[in-house]
């Protein structure tokens, strides 16, 4: 049972040539580039489009502004969804909540004026969010099921009360403020987007509420044992998500000068894709709003580039799907 | 090596090595974790592996399980050189692991878990469930234990989980079993049954690598012990040739003076007014009319068997489970606890039993974990001030001597002992007046355990009322000024420390003899 060192060079000799390789991988690991994959990916995709589509006006300021404009509503919805997913829940109802809010706002404006319209839109978010939140936090029904049900209900109500007809908004002030006009030289939509992203970033990263959301998503039991009221936190994120979605619906209404049940339909999937692309953990516990912003910009960027490249809608869907899967796969945390 | 040769405790005379690891070295991010470690286990041997926090035990075992690759060194299994680059490789080579955190699927049956991944298939590729049950039954018969293969794992107690784990490894032809703190969650008779099982397994030529911080167990079942310190092998000896003091010293690296014996503290004791008073507290079947008091500066030990209601009582005290009747009084004020936040506000802190599930958010950083209960103190207006958070965390890390390279790295990366220190430090940050600890030293090495016990004493000296639950009588007796014994959810006995001559006496009282 002797433990004589085996034949061949001792460990000190063999380790010498490995040091270089190891410190390089160590350095790469130290950078934790996976966390920043969305930013790297954004730059790479942007460069590729800039080079290949430069002659088709990809880099024109007008087109760049377009990319932002198209990303705006999704980004705003995705800010709310970032909180929900960071908390290890999901909200599938955001798209149809936006649609319902657009409809209610439009109808209230034509009957009682602009203030009533804004209140009606927000009320949609509050009511739906409170229902979602109560069912998830008090009755412990999985948010996936609750919001899947709510997705259908909100869309159904919006279609029902309007008889499937678009509800025009003739109030110019409303349309101007909610996404239709410009604030100075800047399109109003971008201001709204910047406002929500900034607020979301600060709240998630810099407030007690945000920290408690992440803690609840990371380990609900440990958070509860640490004095976090995790039920209340879950209720609050569901509420927040729906209210933010209702604001997005009001922006649809302002930009398109009407309320319609289709506005926002399908946005839940784009928003979730943006959140996950942005590096928020699908299992909760980690999330960033800035990442989410770049996630939705990335989706918008890809859409825009593929259109300029002349791909058909069907082809766009395939390429977009592939890019999203690739980005998420690269950014997967070990 | 000469002592080792001579030692070859008669049982092992002439046996071949089942596992031989030579010159193992491993670094993470440029930090050396293992340096030129030799480790050998013979066929049919129970080989204890010991070492303090960060000594390299887990890393060495993870290399053997194929989880980590080695930087230098070689591994032979049954005399054949092997490359273990995945868990599958290790399993194929005959290495089985009985996990500390179990690796079973609770919703599947015992038989389904055992055959997971190697299900017996019939024609058309369908699983033959009856065959799986038969195979499971055969393994249990070989182990000479009685477990129903059709039972759903989640419905069984932890002792059965462990048996299922062992059966799973054996059914995959494991010849070397790694057991990491296998008795941590077992009651005494269950642990005894496990030791008997280990004895039977070694008879059949199966080797066991046994990791435990409990000295009696090591002496009871192990043939030899290897101690690691700072990533190097300190010694390998038969247990007949090594004294407990030598082992402790080897692990800790220095002489430790009587931490495990009771120190008469300068306690407030009977002069202190009761800080915490339980009056006929009832909540569920395991908390049935419990009454006792804890004074300022007093450490009260809570003893009892598994299921006697200790943990359940701690949960009620911390507002996790509701109180049915009776009252909890803190400094003369009756508490109405709606949840942990109310308990925290009343100055109660709970160090929970399971640090991974209840105490920590493993993927979050040390700093974030430490400051979670303190967010209220980091506010500047509506925002959190991370500089304050960093300072708070740094203070707690220093005060509790937690070994962390970088407080911003995930707490998952720390060793078990350091994780436990983070849990304790996290709660001390709230400056509680009443500290409730549920198994505060579970799964930590002897050095950290001593530090924790010393800290508990000094907290009590500063006036904190401490209620400590522990299944380890030596440590319970080392710190408690008074011991409350629970049985079937009721207070069975209350004893002053002076009334308890030794741990055997306490053991008898707990078991109701």
HADDOCK unambig.tbl for C-alpha pairs under 7 A between the chains (distance, minus, plus):
assign (segid A and resid 2 and name CA) (segid B and resid 1 and name CA) 6.79 0.50 0.50
assign (segid A and resid 3 and name CA) (segid B and resid 38 and name CA) 6.97 0.50 0.50
assign (segid A and resid 5 and name CA) (segid B and resid 23 and name CA) 6.91 0.50 0.50
assign (segid A and resid 11 and name CA) (segid B and resid 72 and name CA) 6.03 0.50 0.50
assign (segid A and resid 26 and name CA) (segid B and resid 29 and name CA) 5.50 0.50 0.50
assign (segid A and resid 206 and name CA) (segid B and resid 383 and name CA) 5.44 0.50 0.50
assign (segid A and resid 206 and name CA) (segid B and resid 384 and name CA) 5.06 0.50 0.50
assign (segid A and resid 207 and name CA) (segid B and resid 382 and name CA) 6.63 0.50 0.50
assign (segid A and resid 207 and name CA) (segid B and resid 383 and name CA) 4.69 0.50 0.50
assign (segid A and resid 207 and name CA) (segid B and resid 384 and name CA) 5.05 0.50 0.50
assign (segid A and resid 208 and name CA) (segid B and resid 375 and name CA) 5.93 0.50 0.50
assign (segid A and resid 208 and name CA) (segid B and resid 384 and name CA) 6.41 0.50 0.50
assign (segid A and resid 215 and name CA) (segid B and resid 361 and name CA) 6.96 0.50 0.50
assign (segid A and resid 218 and name CA) (segid B and resid 361 and name CA) 5.79 0.50 0.50
assign (segid A and resid 219 and name CA) (segid B and resid 361 and name CA) 5.36 0.50 0.50
assign (segid A and resid 221 and name CA) (segid B and resid 357 and name CA) 6.76 0.50 0.50
assign (segid A and resid 221 and name CA) (segid B and resid 358 and name CA) 5.38 0.50 0.50
assign (segid A and resid 222 and name CA) (segid B and resid 357 and name CA) 6.39 0.50 0.50
assign (segid A and resid 222 and name CA) (segid B and resid 358 and name CA) 4.08 0.50 0.50
assign (segid A and resid 222 and name CA) (segid B and resid 359 and name CA) 5.03 0.50 0.50
assign (segid A and resid 222 and name CA) (segid B and resid 360 and name CA) 5.61 0.50 0.50
assign (segid A and resid 222 and name CA) (segid B and resid 361 and name CA) 6.44 0.50 0.50
assign (segid A and resid 225 and name CA) (segid B and resid 340 and name CA) 6.25 0.50 0.50
assign (segid A and resid 225 and name CA) (segid B and resid 358 and name CA) 6.52 0.50 0.50
assign (segid A and resid 226 and name CA) (segid B and resid 372 and name CA) 6.84 0.50 0.50
assign (segid A and resid 226 and name CA) (segid B and resid 373 and name CA) 5.54 0.50 0.50
assign (segid A and resid 227 and name CA) (segid B and resid 340 and name CA) 4.98 0.50 0.50
assign (segid A and resid 227 and name CA) (segid B and resid 341 and name CA) 4.30 0.50 0.50
assign (segid A and resid 227 and name CA) (segid B and resid 344 and name CA) 6.90 0.50 0.50
assign (segid A and resid 227 and name CA) (segid B and resid 373 and name CA) 6.54 0.50 0.50
assign (segid A and resid 228 and name CA) (segid B and resid 341 and name CA) 6.86 0.50 0.50
